Amino acid sequence: MFTTTRRLFLGLLVLAACGSTESNHKKPAPASAPAPTAAAGTEVGYFAGGCFWGVEHFLEQLPGVLDVESGYMGGALDAPSYEQVSSGDSGHAETVRVTFDPQKIGYEAVAKRFFEIHDPTEIDRQGPDIGTQYRSAVFVTGPEQRTVASALIARLKANGYAVATTVEDAGRFWPAEEYHQNYYVRTRKTPYCHMPVPRFDQPARS
């Protein structure tokens, strides 16, 4: 339990780290059961680009996207809690799982939007959020997704962006606690470190 002084201090942090404003409310850790696979006729993609609140918020607005869930991926720790991931020692990154209808939107369009809504040039951070858990990564489910993600990174580099995003094989996805899901819709707040930037249509500033 935080002391009153600690709570007041956190309240003064205008750009608080993702989740810190609610992390004092103890929530159960994600279930240890395997995450469900995509339903028939759908596909999934996994993206890490800083605080998952903002990534979820912008990707779920895409027509053809059926669901976006915040969670953790990339580390070896089983069933990690938010507190464990936010320590920076779990190896996991805050990640979203995007389920989409491939008849309405392709993986390339989803991945392209991902690169537009966060800064892929930042290393182990996104805006005020700092740590390996906020790194930029695309976790791919197979060679087709890897080819698409790599091609998009090549396009950004050709535009002058020093892309730090890694392309890694997808591992186990662990859903985050319920209070992280649909955060900006529920709270009616505004993303503080994500915003759309047409990086594929404009060169990087020198």
N, C-alpha and C positions, 0 to 999 in steps of 0.2 A: 504494500500500500504506500503510495507516495505521500510525503508530508505536504501540509498546506503550502509551505514555502516552495517546494518543488513544483506543485501544480501551478502556482502563480508564475513561476519562472517559465514553465512551458507555455503558458498562455501568452507570454510576451513574445514568443518566437513566431513572427509572422509567417516565415517560410519554414515551418517545421518539417522534419523528415517524414517521409511517407509512413502513415500509420501511428506516429508517435502521439498524436492527439487522442488516440483511443486505445493505445497499447496498455494503459493501466487498467482497462476493463478486461479481466481474465476471461479468455475464451477457450473452449476445448481445442486441442490440437487436431489437425486434419486426420481423418480416418485412415487406418493403415491398409484398408482394402484397396485393391488395384483401381485406378481411375477408369471409368467406363470408356469403351472405345467409341468411335464415331458411328452413328446410326447409318443404316443402309442408305445410300444416295447422298451422303454428306462426306466432307473431307475436313481435316483439321490441320492447323498450323500453330506453331509455338514461337512466341516472340518475347524477348526481354529488352526493355529500353527504359530503364529507370523505374520510378514508382509505378507499380502496375495499375494504380487508379486511373492515371491519365491515358495509358496505352489502351486499357479496356474501354474507357469513355469514347475515344475517337474511333477505334476499330468497330465497335458495335453499331456505329452510325452508318456503316457501309451497306448499301442494298445487297441482299444476298447472304449477308452474315446472319446466322441463326442464333448464335450464342457466343459470349465471350466470358471466360471464367479466369479469375485471378488465382495464381498459385506459385509454386516454387519448382525449379528444375536446375540441373547442372551440378548438383553436389552429391555426396555419397551418404548423407545423413537421411535415415528413413523417417517418414512422418514428421518433418520439421515444423516447429511452431514459428510464428512471426518473430518472437523474441530471439529464437536461435538463429534465424536467417538474418535479422537486422544486426546481429553481433558482428557479421562479416566473416565468421569463422566456419560456417556450415558448407561453404562452397556453392550453395544454391544462389540463383539469381531470381529476383521477382519477375515472374513470367506469366504471360496470358496464353490460354488455350482458346483458339478461335475455331469455331465450328461453322462451316459455310456450305452453301449449296453450289456445287461446281457448275450447275446448269445456269446459274444466275451471276456468279462472280468467280473468277479464276484465282488460283493461288498467287499469281504474279501481281494482280491488282491489290490483293490484301497485303502482300509483302511490300509493295511499292508505297502504299499508304503508311505502313509502319515506319519506313525510312523518312517519310515526310513529317511525321508528327513528333519525332524525337530527334535529338542531335547525335547522329552516328559517329561524330568525330571525337566525342568526349570519352575518356578512358576511366573506367571504374567510377563513374558518376553520371548524374544528369541534373543540371542546374545546381540547386543547393544540396541535393542528396548525394552523399559521397560514400563510396564503399564498393567492394566487389559485387555485392548483391544488387547494385544498380548498373552493372555493366550492360553493354549493348551486345546482344547475341540473337542469332536465328537458330533455333533448334529444328533440324530438318528430319523428316520421317523417311526419306529415301533419296536416291540420286536425282530424281526429277526436281524436287524442291531445292536440293543443293545447287543444281545447275541454274535455276531461276534466281535464287538469292545471290549467288556469285556473280551472275550477269548484271544484276541491279547494282551491286557494289562496284563493279567495273565501270558502269555508267556514271556513278557518282564520282569515282576517282578521276574519270575523264573530264568531269566538270570542275575539278580542282579540290574536291573534298578529301581530306585525309581520314578516310573511314577507319574506325577502330573496331567496328562490328565483327564478331567472329561467327563463323558458320560451323555448327557442331551437330553431331548426331543427337537426336532427341532421346532422352532417357525417361525415367519415371516422372510423371507429373503429379505433384502433390497439391490438391486444392487448398487454397488459403482459408483462413477462418471466415465465418459467415459475415462478420462485420466489415470485411474488405470487399465483398462482392457488391457490384453496382454502386460503388461509394458515392460518386458524384450525382447520380440520379437520386439516391436516397437523401443526401444531405443538401442538394441544390447548391453546392459550392462550385467553384471554377478551378479547372486544372491550373496548377501554379508553375509547372516546369515542362509542359507539353503544349505545342501549338503547331498547326499545319504550316509548313514552309515548302514551296514548290522547288525542291532541290534538283529535280530532274530537268527543270526548265530554266534554271538560272545558275550561272557559274558561282563558285564560292568567292567570297570577298577576299581580296589579297591583303 
